[in-house]
Amino acid sequence: MAARRAAFLLAPALLGLAACAPAQIPVEQAERVCMVKALDARGPRTEVGFGVGSHGYRGGFVSVDLSSDYIMGRDPAEIFNQCVLRRSGQMPVRPLYEQPGWRAS
C-alpha cells in the first residue's frame, strides 16, 4: 500500500519534470543558432561607433565582447557540435568548417 501511495505522489512530480525538459529544434535551425557561439569562441568581437550632429561631435563608443570559450581556448568546432547536439538531440549535418558564413581565421 505504501509503495502504491508513493507512486501516486511521485507521478505528478515526474510529469512536471518532463514538462520542463528543453524542447528540441530541427538540426538545421540549431546549426544556425550555434554558429554565433562558434564565432564567439573564435575570437573577440569588437564594435566602434561615433555620432556627429549638426553642432559637431556628439559621442562615441567602443565595445569588446569576449566569450569564456575564447578565453579558455576551446575549439570552435567542438563548441558548435556540443551546442547543436544539446539543442536538437542530433549531431550537425555538416561540420562547422563547411557551414555557410564560416571563415577560419
Secondary structure, 3 states (H helix, E strand, C coil): CHHHHHHHHHHHHHHHHHHCCCCCCCHHHHHHHHHHHHHHHHCCEEEEEEEEECCEEEEEEEEEECCHHHHCCCCHHHHHHHHHHHHHCCCCCCCHHHCCCCCCC
